[in-house]
Amino acid sequence: MLMLSIQFCFALSYSSFFLLPKYLARQFNAGPAVIGAVAATALLAGVLAVPLIGALIDRGSRRHIIGLGATVNALSACGFALVHSISVPLYALRALHGISYALVFNAIVTWAADLAPPKKLSQAIGLAGAANTLANAVAPAGGEYIADHYGWAGVFLLGGGAAFIAALLAFGIREPRAAASSLARAESTEPSALRHVLDPVRAGAFVCSFAAGSAFGVMFTFTQPYALLLGADKVSSFFVAYTACAMCMRLFLGSVADRIGRRPIAFVALALYGLVACVTSQLRPNLLFAVGALLGVAHGLLYPALNALAVEGVSRVRRGALMTYFLGCFNAGFAFWVMGMGYVAKAYGYPVLFVATGLLVWLSMSFLPKPRKLAA
């Protein structure tokens, strides 16, 4: 329960910034290239920090890492209330946001994986992310109301407050005293995280993570300005539908990948991911809810199954680093693809970028790794 509470409060803060594309479009008349660059900055910073973050999670205390990351996130969120132009401070705050998110999210998911038996790894990862997913709807819906009635500064300050609560809750985490010494002893004989990533049997999961991150980034970054361009006024229905369906996948079908097989579930979810992106090329304002729902089904099934494929069979001493590399690939796809597609949208229009994204995801399906045999 403590884990879910920390995850929910932290995700409330981070998910408030899912509205950043709308904020940039409405407040500064930003075009797709600028929106893509601002959105990508947070992810790029997180990607560049992957080796350091992975090492910190595997060698340090989960409690201290979560508390530090949540505090930095809170301060950077509040800082947005003081920025009134698309300038260097805005990009700097986004970079801090990305690094702090990678710290907290990876530490929490690794904490969940540490507690899970091997055959329930997908389910554990899915449940750990359930609170995060719930916040994906609550924060944008509430944030849109607050922005309309009290201004965008209120959104940023409340987001910072939620992250501060997460930091305070982290003090309640209890870790075995022997954990650090046992990890240090095991580290000398365990292959490096990078060697695990480059393992031919495992590497395909990281390729697919990059493609999924590209699609997720495009959907969360460009669906909003595209819908606004088409005449929509509110965009929170997209997030509500996404969250409702992703939550249903995590809560009611959370064990399906462990029972049926992680690879077939990831294959189906990737196929649906590509389909959603292609369908969004024909977006209409009244279809925002439907598109969000399909994305929620795809992501709710894909992320736990694919993450488990990436880390199954890896000991605790390298698990945090490997999960950080997995999220790093996801974020790299988000950042680089969104930046590039911002210019594609500017030159050729939004429909082209959505179709290109769907094709990328479908291409990645050929890289899915075969699952390993697991102990009970």
N, C-alpha and C positions, 0 to 999 in steps of 0.2 A: 504493500500500500504506500509506503514512503517513496519507493521508486516511482510509482505512477504519479504521485502528488508532485514530486520534483519535476518530472517530465512534463506534466500538464502546465505547471506555472511557467516553466522556462519556455515551453512551446507557445503559450499565450503571448509572451513577449516577442518571440521571433516571428510568429505567424502574423502579427500586426503589420509586419513589413511586406506581406504578400500584396498589400494595397499600394506599395510604392509605385508601380507602373501608373496606377490611376492618379496618385498624388503628383507625379512628374508631368503627366499629360495635362491634368487640369490646372495645376498651379503655375507651371512654367512652359506650357505648350510644347513639351518635349516630343520629338519624333522617335521612331522606332530605333534608330541607331544609338541615340543618347540613352533611351530607356534600357536597351540591351547592355550598354557599357556599364551603367550604374548597377544593374542587376547582377552582372557578371563579376563585378569587383569583389563582392563578398566571397563568392565561390573561388575565385582565383587566389585570394589570400589564404583561404583554407587549404587549397591544393598545395600551394607553395610551402605551407607549414606542416604537411602530412608527415614527413620523416620525424620531425621534432615531436609532434603531437602523439604519434604512435609510440615513440620511445617513452614519453612521459606517462602514458596510460599503462604501459606494461611494467614500468619500474617504480611508479609512484603510487600514492594513495588515491583511490577513486574519489574519496570524500574531498580531498584537497583540490583535485582537478576540477570536479564539478562545482565546488564553491568558487574557485578562481574564475572559471569560465563564465559562470552565471553573473558574477560581479562585474566583470568586464563588459558583458553583454548589456547589463543594466545601465552602466555609465554611457556606453555608446548610444543606446536607444534614447536616453534623455538628451544626449547631445544633439540629436536631430531637431529638437525644438528650438535650438539656437541657430540653425542654419537656414538661410532664406534665399539661397541661390544654388544652382548646379555648379559647384566649385570644388576646389581641392579638399576643404574640410568634409564635404559630403562624401567624397570617395574614400577619405581616410576613415571616417566612421563606418562606412560599409565594410572596409577591410577588417577593422576590429570586430565587427559583427560576425563576419565569416569565420575568423579564427576562433572566437569564443564559442560559436555554435558547434564547430567541429570538436572542440574540447569536450563540451558537455554531452552532446549527442553520442559520440563514440564511447565516452566513459560509461554512460548509462546502459547502452546496448551491450557493451562488453561485460558489465556487471550482471546483466540478465543472462548472458550466455554462460558466465561462470557458474550460475546456479542451476542451469538446465542440464538434464541428461542428454546424451548425444542424439537419441532418437526423437527428442522433442525440441531440437534446436530451432527449427523454423517457427514452431508455435511460440517459443519463448521470445524470439526476436520480434515476432508479430505483436505479441501482447505488450512488450516493452514500448513499441511504437504506437500502441493504440491511444494512449493519452496524448501523444504528440499529434496524432491524426485528428482527434476530437477538437483540439485547439485550432486546427486548420480552418474549421468552420466558425467557431465561437469568436475568435479574434477578428477575422475580416468582417463578419456581420456586425459585431459590436463596434469595430473601428469605423466602419462606414457611417453608422449612426452618429458616433461621436464627432467625426470629421464634419458632417453636415450641420450639426447643432452647436459644436463648441470649437471647431477648428482642428487642424491637423496636429498642432502642438499637444493637444489633449491625448491624441492617439499615441504619440511617441512617449509622453510622460507615463501614461498608464502601462505601456509596454515595458518601460524601465522598471516600474514598480513591481510588476509580475516577476521579472527576472531577479530582483532583489529578494523577493519571497523565496524563490527557488534556492538562492544562495544561503539563506537562513536555514531552510529545511535540510540542506546538505550537511549541516552540523550533526544531524541525527543519524547519519550513516555510521554503522558499526562494521568494522572489518577485522578479520582474525589477525592477531599480532604476528602469528607465524608466517603469514602470507608473504610478506616482503622478503624474508630470509630464504624461504623455499623457492621463490621465484628467482632470486639471485643465484642460487645453486643450480637451478635447472637451465638458466640462461646460457651457461657456458657450453652445454651440449646440444642445444636446440638450434636448427638451421635458422638463418636470418629471415626476417619477414619478407624482404625483397626476393629471396630465393624461393619462398613459398609462392609469392605472386607470380614468379616466372615459371613455376612448375607447369609443364605442358598440359597436364590434366586439369589444372586449376585456373590457368590464365584466361580461358574463355569467359569465365564468370566476370572478370574485370573488364573485358571488352564489352560484354553485354551491359554491365553497370554504366559504362561510359555512354552507350547508346540510350539507355533508359533515362539517364540524367539529362541527356540532350532533349529528349521528348518532354520530360517533366518540366525542364526549364522553359521550353518554348510554350507549353500549355499555360504555365503559371505567369509567364512574362508578357506574352503577346496576345493571349485571348482577351485580356482586358482592353487594351487600346483598340483592338480590332472591333470588339463589341461596341465600344464608345463611338467609333467611326461609323458604325452601322446604325447608330441611333439609340443605343441602350443608355440608360441613366444609372442603373444599379448593376453591380457585377457580383454581389455577394452570393447570389443563388448558385453560381458556379462552385464556390467553395463549400456551401452547405451540401450540395448534392455530392460533391467529391468526398467529403468527410463521411456522410451517412453511408455511402456504399463501401468506402474503404474500411470503416469501422465494422460493418457487417461481415466483410471478408475476414477481418482479423479476429472477431469475436466468435463467429459461428462456423467459419471455415478455416480457422487458424491452424488446425492440425492436418488439413487435407494434404499439404505438401509432404508432411512426414509419413502419412499413410499411403498415399497413391504414388508418390515419388516427386522429388524436388525438380528434376529436370523436365518432366512432362508438364507440370504446373507452370514452371517458368516459361516454357515454350508457348503454351496457350496464352499466358499473360502478355508476353512480348508481341504475339500476333495481334492481340486486342489493343495493345499500346499503339502499334503502328496504324491500326484501323482508326482509332480515336483521332490521331493527328491528321490523317487524311480527311476524315469527316469534318473536322473543324475548318478545313479550307472552304466549306460551304456554310459557314456559321451564319445564323440569324439571331437577333437578340432573344427571341423566344426559345432558342435551342440551348441557351447557356446551361440550364439545369440538366438537360439530357447529356450534354458533352461532359459536364462535371461528374455526372453519375458513372458514365462509362470509364472515365479516367480513374475514378475511385475504385471500381472493380478491378481494373488492370493493375493499378499500383498496389492495392491491398493484397492481391495474390502474388505479385512479382517480387516485391522487395524482400519479404522473409525467406521465400524459397531460394532466390538468387544469392542472398547474403549467406544463407546456410551452405549452399554449394561452394561458396568461396572459402568458408572457414572450417568446414567439417574436417575432422581428423587432425586439427591443429591444437597443440597443447595450450594451456592457459598463459604460458610465458610469452607466446607470440600472438595470442588472439587479439589483444587490443590493437597492436600495430597492424595486423592484417585487416581488421574491421575498419581501421582508419584509412588504409590504402583503398579498401572497397568504396567507402564514402568519398574518398579523394577522387577516384575514377568517376563516380556519379557526379560529383561537383565539377570535375574538369569538363565532362560532357555538357553539363548545364552552362558553365561559364563560356567555353570556347564556341560552342554551337550557338548560344544566344547572341554572343557578340557578332559572329559572322552572319547569322540570320537577320540581325537588325539591319545590316546593310542590304541584304537580299530583299527584305520587306520594303526598304526605302526605294530600291531600284525597280522591283518587279511586283510588289504588292504582297499582302499577307497570305493569300491562298498558296502562292508558290512555296513559301517557307514551311507551311504546314505539310504539304505533300512531300517535300524533300525530307522532312523529319520522319514522316511515316516510312519512307523508303529506307532511311538509315536504320531504323529499328528492325525492320524486316530483314535487312542484310545481316544484322548482328546475330540473328537466330541461329545461323550456321556455326557460330562459335560456342554455343552452349556446351559446357563440359558434362561428361558422364559422372553420375554420382558415385561416391565411394561406398564400400561396405562398411557399416558402422557396428560398433559393439553395442550391447544392450545398455 
